Amino acid sequence: MERLKSGELRPHDLLDALEKRIAMVDPLVNALPTLAFDRAREHADRLMAQPVSERGVLAGMPVPIKDLSDVAGVRSTQGSPIFKDHVPQTSDLVVSHLEREGGIVYAKSNTPEFGAGANTFNEVFGATLNPRNLALSASGSSGGAAASLATGMAWLAHGSDMGGSLRSPASFCGVVGMRPSLGRVAASCNHEIDNSLFIQGPMARNVEDLALLLDAMSGDEPADPLSKPRPARSFLSAARSGQKPARVAYSPDLGITPVDREVAEVTRKAALRFSEAGIIVEEAAPDLSEAHDCFQVLRAVSFAVSKAELLKTHRSMLKPEVIWNIEYGLSLTAADIVRAQNQRTAMLHRSLTFFETYDLLLCPTTIVPPFPVEERYVKSVEGVEFGNYVEWLAIVYAVTLICSPALSLPCGWTGKGLPVGLQIIGRPGADAEVLSGAKLLEDILGLDTTKPVDPKPL
């Protein structure tokens, strides 16, 4: 950023480098299927005509946008055949906000259809492959964003998260992804004004870069009534502050899900290394036992609100998982929804009590290492069968329900050299504390995640 702001580098230089890297790498991983370099260079020209002080937080840094969010004048498909030729006239709020802060959009990153499912594939562009092993999934739904970061096709990337969609692909690809607190990042209210499950957020290859992007993304917007003003202290300065938690908790499973034994062992070892900084580490977790029922109901309601009309008009073009989610949502009774809302409130209150004792909660980000890309989702772990395509994501969607900020930090490797992510969770609103804790552990672990990888062949 310093070189951009000093004029040593121009946005055009970065765009040139990215265009070359994408031509070399993306045919292998399929992370950025839609490019917009002409639009990006026009934006860079306009930005360079302004004084440096007026170029925003990002000052011309290129950022790919997940293909669930519209970018004006750029093909924006949502990973669905229904919108395969859609070119919007206006951008989503998060895109407009980023561009005002000096972010330059040069590509759309791949996502599963409507973001449904933690494996990035769709009928428009195909599957995004994991650069660590091209036979494996990059997870989802921000899989294209994570793979582009890992391979050096992006320095920063936009994503979104309902049931772990920023965190799970970060874990699978060995990068950093964060679900911020509710209202931290303003978003378009296309279907629900009060949607607190779906949140926009940042991804990067290390904690400081992620904090910088969160600074650019944060801030209130009148078009999003839930959005919050940007805090007085930047998130980048919070990450660099050296602030240490006094006491943290680790749980291998949050008490709600099976976890691959190797993943549990890698994350446990990483969590215990907080003790090297004089921090107390204990095994504990809040009671999140209602998470499965609660999330399935509230997620289905969201799908019904946003996609019921598509079910009527384009049923044959929707993938089975999306149809199931919409129909489940339409079948729910008021009593079902009341029960889920009460469950969520109870879990929130218990979690707030938990965070009176512990500054951070640590656990695996995903319950398995990256799995074969042709498998639509994880069907069983450690002998436990899952009932649907979402249930394996409980360790991340439980955190969604309690409105906590949560970050996935690369924390180690399996015996086969696959990345493992540690989820670092704070109380609602404690984004700065999550970032400072993550930066501290990142330094202790000493894993070099800043260098891009070349995709490994099958």
C-alpha positions as CSV (number, residue, x, y, z in Angstrom):
1,M,0.0,0.0,0.0
2,E,2.9,2.4,0.8
3,R,4.2,2.0,-2.7
4,L,0.8,2.7,-4.2
5,K,0.3,5.8,-2.1
6,S,3.8,7.1,-2.8
7,G,3.3,6.7,-6.5
8,E,6.1,4.2,-6.9
9,L,3.5,1.8,-8.2
10,R,0.4,2.6,-10.2
11,P,-2.8,0.6,-10.1
12,H,-2.1,-0.1,-13.8
13,D,1.1,-1.9,-12.8
14,L,-0.8,-4.2,-10.5
15,L,-3.5,-4.9,-13.1
16,D,-0.8,-5.8,-15.7
17,A,0.8,-8.2,-13.2
18,L,-2.5,-9.8,-12.3
19,E,-3.6,-10.2,-16.0
20,K,-0.4,-12.2,-16.7
21,R,-0.7,-14.3,-13.6
22,I,-4.3,-15.1,-14.3
23,A,-3.5,-16.2,-17.9
24,M,-0.9,-18.6,-16.5
25,V,-2.7,-20.0,-13.5
26,D,-6.5,-19.7,-13.8
27,P,-6.9,-22.3,-16.6
28,L,-5.8,-24.8,-13.9
29,V,-8.0,-23.8,-11.0
30,N,-11.0,-21.9,-12.6
31,A,-11.2,-19.3,-9.8
32,L,-11.9,-16.1,-11.8
33,P,-14.1,-17.0,-14.7
34,T,-15.2,-13.5,-15.5
35,L,-12.5,-10.8,-16.2
36,A,-13.1,-7.0,-16.4
37,F,-9.7,-5.5,-17.1
38,D,-10.9,-2.8,-19.5
39,R,-13.3,-1.5,-16.9
40,A,-10.6,-1.8,-14.2
41,R,-8.1,0.3,-16.2
42,E,-10.7,3.0,-16.9
43,H,-11.4,3.1,-13.1
44,A,-7.6,3.3,-12.5
45,D,-7.3,6.2,-14.9
46,R,-10.0,8.1,-13.0
47,L,-8.5,7.3,-9.7
48,M,-5.0,8.5,-10.7
49,A,-6.5,11.9,-11.7
50,Q,-7.4,12.5,-8.1
51,P,-5.0,13.6,-5.3
52,V,-3.5,10.7,-3.3
53,S,-5.4,11.8,-0.3
54,E,-8.7,11.3,-2.1
55,R,-8.0,7.8,-3.4
56,G,-9.5,6.0,-0.4
57,V,-8.3,3.3,1.9
58,L,-7.2,1.0,-0.9
59,A,-5.7,3.8,-3.2
60,G,-6.1,1.6,-6.3
61,M,-5.6,-1.9,-5.0
62,P,-7.3,-4.4,-7.3
63,V,-10.1,-6.6,-5.7
64,P,-12.1,-9.5,-7.3
65,I,-15.8,-9.6,-6.4
66,K,-17.6,-12.8,-5.6
67,D,-20.1,-13.6,-8.3
68,L,-23.1,-13.4,-5.9
69,S,-22.7,-9.6,-6.0
70,D,-23.5,-7.4,-9.0
71,V,-20.9,-5.3,-10.7
72,A,-22.3,-2.7,-13.1
73,G,-21.5,-3.5,-16.7
74,V,-19.9,-6.9,-15.8
75,R,-21.5,-10.3,-16.3
76,S,-22.8,-11.3,-12.9
77,T,-24.3,-14.8,-12.8
78,Q,-24.7,-15.9,-9.2
79,G,-23.5,-19.2,-10.5
80,S,-26.9,-19.9,-12.0
81,P,-27.9,-20.8,-15.5
82,I,-30.9,-18.5,-14.9
83,F,-28.5,-15.5,-14.9
84,K,-25.8,-16.8,-17.1
85,D,-26.1,-13.8,-19.4
86,H,-27.1,-11.2,-16.8
87,V,-25.2,-7.9,-17.1
88,P,-26.5,-5.5,-14.4
89,Q,-26.7,-1.7,-14.8
90,T,-25.9,-1.0,-11.2
91,S,-23.5,-2.5,-8.6
92,D,-24.4,-4.0,-5.3
93,L,-23.8,-1.7,-2.3
94,V,-20.7,-3.5,-1.2
95,V,-19.1,-3.0,-4.6
96,S,-19.9,0.7,-4.8
97,H,-18.5,1.2,-1.3
98,L,-15.3,-0.6,-2.1
99,E,-14.8,1.4,-5.3
100,R,-15.3,4.6,-3.5
101,E,-12.5,3.5,-1.1
102,G,-10.1,3.0,-4.0
103,G,-10.7,-0.7,-4.7
104,I,-10.5,-1.6,-8.4
105,V,-12.7,-4.5,-9.6
106,Y,-11.0,-6.6,-12.2
107,A,-12.7,-10.0,-12.0
108,K,-15.6,-12.0,-10.6
109,S,-14.7,-15.0,-8.5
110,N,-16.5,-18.3,-8.9
111,T,-19.2,-19.5,-6.5
112,P,-21.7,-22.4,-6.3
113,E,-25.2,-21.6,-7.5
114,F,-26.6,-18.8,-5.2
115,G,-23.8,-19.7,-2.8
116,A,-25.6,-22.9,-1.8
117,G,-23.1,-25.5,-0.6
118,A,-19.5,-25.5,0.5
119,N,-18.1,-26.9,-2.7
120,T,-17.6,-24.3,-5.5
121,F,-19.1,-25.7,-8.7
122,N,-22.0,-24.6,-11.0
123,E,-23.4,-25.3,-14.4
124,V,-22.2,-21.9,-15.8
125,F,-18.5,-22.1,-15.2
126,G,-17.8,-25.5,-13.7
127,A,-15.8,-26.3,-10.6
128,T,-13.1,-24.3,-8.8
129,L,-10.2,-26.6,-7.9
130,N,-8.0,-26.5,-4.8
131,P,-4.5,-25.1,-5.8
132,R,-2.9,-27.3,-3.1
133,N,-4.2,-30.4,-4.9
134,L,-6.2,-30.1,-8.1
135,A,-8.2,-33.2,-7.4
136,L,-9.7,-31.6,-4.3
137,S,-12.4,-29.0,-3.5
138,A,-11.6,-25.4,-2.7
139,S,-14.8,-25.4,-0.5
140,G,-17.3,-22.6,-0.8
141,S,-19.1,-20.6,-1.3
142,S,-16.2,-18.1,-1.7
143,G,-14.1,-20.8,-3.2
144,G,-13.0,-18.8,-6.2
145,A,-11.9,-15.9,-4.0
146,A,-9.8,-18.3,-1.8
147,A,-8.2,-20.1,-4.7
148,S,-7.3,-16.8,-6.4
149,L,-5.6,-15.6,-3.3
150,A,-3.7,-18.8,-2.7
151,T,-2.4,-18.7,-6.3
152,G,-1.4,-15.0,-6.5
153,M,-4.3,-14.0,-8.8
154,A,-5.3,-11.6,-6.0
155,W,-3.8,-9.8,-3.0
156,L,-7.2,-9.1,-1.4
157,A,-10.6,-10.6,-2.2
158,H,-14.2,-10.0,-1.4
159,G,-16.5,-12.8,-0.2
160,S,-19.6,-13.5,1.7
161,D,-20.7,-15.8,4.5
162,M,-23.9,-17.4,5.8
163,G,-22.8,-20.9,6.9
164,G,-19.0,-20.5,6.7
165,S,-18.6,-19.3,3.2
166,L,-15.7,-17.0,4.0
167,R,-14.1,-19.3,6.6
168,S,-14.4,-22.8,5.1
169,P,-12.7,-22.0,1.7
170,A,-10.0,-20.0,3.6
171,S,-9.3,-23.2,5.6
172,F,-9.2,-25.4,2.5
173,C,-6.9,-23.1,0.5
174,G,-4.6,-22.0,3.3
175,V,-5.6,-18.3,3.4
176,V,-7.3,-16.0,5.9
177,G,-11.0,-15.3,5.7
178,M,-13.2,-13.4,8.2
179,R,-16.9,-13.1,8.9
180,P,-17.2,-9.7,10.5
181,S,-19.8,-8.6,13.1
182,L,-23.3,-7.9,12.0
183,G,-23.5,-4.5,10.3
184,R,-19.8,-4.0,10.0
185,V,-20.0,-4.2,6.1
186,A,-23.0,-2.5,4.4
187,A,-24.8,-4.7,1.9
188,S,-27.7,-4.3,-0.5
189,C,-31.1,-5.2,0.9
190,N,-32.4,-7.1,-2.1
191,H,-34.8,-9.3,-0.3
192,E,-34.5,-9.0,3.5
193,I,-33.7,-5.8,5.4
194,D,-32.9,-7.7,8.6
195,N,-31.0,-10.6,7.2
196,S,-28.4,-11.3,9.9
197,L,-27.3,-14.6,8.6
198,F,-25.7,-13.5,5.3
199,I,-22.7,-11.1,5.7
200,Q,-20.1,-9.7,3.3
201,G,-16.5,-9.8,4.4
202,P,-12.7,-9.8,3.5
203,M,-10.2,-12.5,2.5
204,A,-6.4,-12.2,2.2
205,R,-3.2,-14.2,2.6
206,N,-2.4,-12.8,6.0
207,V,-4.1,-11.0,8.9
208,E,-2.8,-7.5,8.2
209,D,-3.9,-7.5,4.6
210,L,-7.3,-8.8,5.6
211,A,-7.6,-6.0,8.2
212,L,-6.8,-3.4,5.6
213,L,-9.6,-4.7,3.4
214,L,-12.0,-4.7,6.3
215,D,-11.2,-1.1,6.9
216,A,-12.1,-0.4,3.2
217,M,-15.3,-2.4,3.5
218,S,-16.6,-1.0,6.8
219,G,-18.8,2.0,7.3
220,D,-22.4,2.9,7.3
221,E,-24.6,3.4,4.2
222,P,-28.2,4.7,4.3
223,A,-29.3,1.9,1.9
224,D,-28.4,-0.6,4.6
225,P,-30.2,0.4,7.8
226,L,-28.3,-2.2,9.9
227,S,-24.8,-0.9,8.9
228,K,-22.5,0.7,11.5
229,P,-20.2,3.7,11.2
230,R,-16.5,2.9,10.7
231,P,-14.8,2.7,14.2
232,A,-12.4,5.4,15.2
233,R,-9.4,3.0,15.3
234,S,-8.6,1.2,12.1
235,F,-8.7,-2.6,12.0
236,L,-5.2,-2.6,10.6
237,S,-4.0,-0.7,13.6
238,A,-5.9,-3.2,15.8
239,A,-4.2,-6.1,14.1
240,R,-0.8,-4.5,14.7
241,S,-1.6,-3.4,18.3
242,G,0.0,-6.5,20.0
243,Q,-3.1,-6.6,22.2
244,K,-3.3,-10.0,23.9
245,P,-6.2,-11.9,25.2
246,A,-5.9,-13.0,28.8
247,R,-7.8,-16.3,28.6
248,V,-9.0,-18.3,25.5
249,A,-11.0,-21.5,25.2
250,Y,-10.4,-24.3,22.7
251,S,-13.0,-26.9,21.7
252,P,-12.4,-29.6,19.1
253,D,-16.1,-29.8,18.1
254,L,-18.1,-27.1,19.9
255,G,-20.0,-30.1,21.4
256,I,-22.1,-30.4,18.2
257,T,-20.3,-32.2,15.5
258,P,-17.9,-35.0,14.7
259,V,-14.4,-33.9,13.6
260,D,-11.7,-35.7,11.7
261,R,-9.1,-36.7,14.2
262,E,-6.1,-35.3,12.4
263,V,-7.9,-31.9,12.0
264,A,-8.7,-31.9,15.7
265,E,-5.1,-32.6,16.6
266,V,-3.6,-30.0,14.3
267,T,-5.9,-27.3,15.6
268,R,-5.4,-28.3,19.3
269,K,-1.6,-27.9,18.9
270,A,-2.0,-24.5,17.3
271,A,-4.4,-23.3,20.0
272,L,-2.1,-24.4,22.8
273,R,0.7,-22.2,21.4
274,F,-1.2,-19.2,22.7
275,S,0.4,-20.2,26.0
276,E,3.8,-19.2,24.7
277,A,2.5,-15.6,25.0
278,G,1.5,-16.1,28.6
279,I,-2.2,-16.6,27.7
280,I,-4.3,-19.2,29.6
281,V,-5.7,-21.8,27.2
282,E,-8.6,-24.1,28.5
283,E,-10.9,-26.5,26.9
284,A,-14.4,-25.1,27.0
285,A,-17.3,-24.0,24.7
286,P,-20.8,-22.4,25.2
287,D,-23.9,-24.6,24.8
288,L,-24.8,-24.5,21.1
289,S,-26.8,-27.7,21.1
290,E,-29.8,-26.2,19.3
291,A,-27.7,-25.0,16.3
292,H,-28.6,-27.7,13.9
293,D,-32.4,-27.2,14.1
294,C,-32.2,-23.5,14.4
295,F,-29.9,-22.9,11.4
296,Q,-31.7,-25.3,9.1
297,V,-35.0,-23.4,9.8
298,L,-33.7,-19.9,9.5
299,R,-31.6,-20.7,6.4
300,A,-34.6,-22.2,4.7
301,V,-36.7,-19.1,5.5
302,S,-34.0,-17.0,3.9
303,F,-34.0,-19.1,0.8
304,A,-37.8,-19.1,0.6
305,V,-37.9,-15.3,0.9
306,S,-35.2,-14.7,-1.8
307,K,-35.8,-17.6,-4.2
308,A,-39.5,-18.7,-4.1
309,E,-40.3,-16.8,-7.3
310,L,-37.5,-18.5,-9.1
311,L,-38.9,-21.9,-8.0
312,K,-42.1,-21.0,-9.7
313,T,-40.6,-19.7,-12.9
314,H,-37.3,-21.6,-13.3
315,R,-37.5,-24.8,-11.3
316,S,-35.9,-26.9,-14.0
317,M,-32.8,-24.7,-13.9
318,L,-32.2,-24.9,-10.2
319,K,-29.9,-27.5,-8.6
320,P,-31.5,-30.0,-6.3
321,E,-30.0,-28.6,-3.1
322,V,-31.5,-25.1,-3.8
323,I,-34.9,-26.6,-4.6
324,W,-34.8,-28.5,-1.3
325,N,-33.9,-25.4,0.6
326,I,-36.7,-23.3,-0.9
327,E,-39.4,-26.0,-0.5
328,Y,-38.3,-26.6,3.1
329,G,-38.6,-22.9,3.8
330,L,-42.1,-22.7,2.2
331,S,-43.2,-25.7,4.3
332,L,-42.3,-24.2,7.7
333,T,-45.0,-23.1,10.1
334,A,-45.0,-19.9,12.2
335,A,-44.4,-22.2,15.2
336,D,-41.2,-23.6,13.5
337,I,-39.9,-20.1,13.0
338,V,-40.8,-18.9,16.5
339,R,-38.9,-21.9,17.9
340,A,-35.8,-21.2,15.8
341,Q,-35.7,-17.6,16.8
342,N,-36.1,-18.5,20.5
343,Q,-33.3,-21.1,20.1
344,R,-31.0,-18.5,18.5
345,T,-31.7,-15.9,21.3
346,A,-31.0,-18.5,24.0
347,M,-27.6,-19.5,22.3
348,L,-26.7,-15.8,22.0
349,H,-27.3,-15.2,25.7
350,R,-25.3,-18.3,26.8
351,S,-22.5,-17.2,24.5
352,L,-22.4,-13.7,25.9
353,T,-22.0,-15.3,29.4
354,F,-19.2,-17.5,28.1
355,F,-17.3,-14.5,26.7
356,E,-17.4,-12.9,30.2
357,T,-14.8,-15.6,31.1
358,Y,-13.0,-16.1,27.8
359,D,-11.8,-13.4,25.4
360,L,-11.7,-15.8,22.4
361,L,-13.1,-19.2,21.4
362,L,-11.0,-21.4,19.2
363,C,-12.0,-24.5,17.2
364,P,-11.4,-26.1,13.8
365,T,-12.8,-24.1,10.9
366,T,-13.7,-27.2,8.9
367,I,-14.2,-30.7,10.3
368,V,-12.3,-32.4,7.5
369,P,-9.4,-31.6,5.2
370,P,-10.1,-30.8,1.6
371,F,-12.2,-33.6,0.0
372,P,-12.5,-34.8,-3.6
373,V,-14.0,-32.1,-5.8
374,E,-16.5,-34.5,-7.4
375,E,-18.2,-35.1,-4.1
376,R,-20.9,-32.5,-3.8
377,Y,-20.6,-32.3,0.0
378,V,-19.3,-34.2,3.0
379,K,-21.6,-37.1,3.8
380,S,-20.0,-38.6,6.9
381,V,-17.1,-38.1,9.3
382,E,-15.7,-40.5,11.9
383,G,-18.6,-42.9,11.3
384,V,-21.3,-40.2,11.7
385,E,-23.7,-39.8,8.7
386,F,-25.1,-36.3,7.9
387,G,-28.8,-35.8,7.0
388,N,-28.3,-33.2,4.4
389,Y,-25.7,-31.2,2.4
390,V,-25.4,-28.4,5.0
391,E,-25.1,-30.3,8.3
392,W,-21.3,-30.9,8.0
393,L,-20.9,-27.1,8.4
394,A,-22.2,-26.9,11.9
395,I,-18.9,-25.8,13.4
396,V,-19.1,-22.6,11.4
397,Y,-22.9,-22.0,11.1
398,A,-23.3,-22.2,14.9
399,V,-21.0,-19.2,15.1
400,T,-23.2,-17.4,12.5
401,L,-26.2,-17.9,14.8
402,I,-24.6,-16.1,17.8
403,C,-23.6,-13.0,15.7
404,S,-19.9,-13.4,16.5
405,P,-17.0,-12.2,14.3
406,A,-14.9,-15.2,13.3
407,L,-11.7,-15.6,11.4
408,S,-10.1,-18.7,9.8
409,L,-6.3,-18.7,10.3
410,P,-4.0,-21.2,8.6
411,C,-2.6,-23.1,11.5
412,G,-0.9,-26.2,10.1
413,W,-0.9,-29.1,7.7
414,T,-2.1,-32.6,7.5
415,G,0.2,-35.5,6.9
416,K,-0.6,-35.2,3.2
417,G,0.4,-31.5,3.2
418,L,-3.2,-30.1,3.1
419,P,-3.9,-26.9,4.9
420,V,-5.9,-26.8,8.2
421,G,-7.6,-23.6,9.5
422,L,-8.2,-22.6,13.1
423,Q,-11.4,-20.6,13.7
424,I,-10.9,-17.6,16.1
425,I,-14.2,-16.3,17.5
426,G,-15.0,-13.3,19.6
427,R,-18.0,-11.8,21.2
428,P,-20.4,-9.8,19.0
429,G,-18.7,-6.5,18.0
430,A,-15.2,-7.7,19.0
431,D,-13.7,-7.6,15.4
432,A,-10.6,-5.8,16.6
433,E,-9.9,-8.3,19.4
434,V,-10.3,-11.2,16.9
435,L,-7.8,-9.5,14.5
436,S,-5.2,-8.8,17.2
437,G,-5.5,-12.3,18.6
438,A,-5.2,-13.8,15.1
439,K,-2.2,-11.7,14.3
440,L,-0.5,-12.7,17.5
441,L,-1.0,-16.4,16.8
442,E,0.0,-16.0,13.2
443,D,3.3,-14.6,14.4
444,I,3.8,-17.4,16.9
445,L,3.0,-20.1,14.4
446,G,5.3,-18.6,11.8
447,L,3.6,-20.2,8.8
448,D,4.5,-18.4,5.5
449,T,1.2,-17.8,3.8
450,T,2.1,-14.6,1.9
451,K,3.8,-16.3,-1.0
452,P,1.4,-17.6,-3.7
453,V,1.5,-21.3,-4.7
454,D,1.6,-22.7,-8.1
455,P,-1.3,-25.2,-8.5
456,K,-0.3,-28.8,-8.0
457,P,-1.3,-31.2,-10.7
458,L,-3.5,-34.2,-10.1
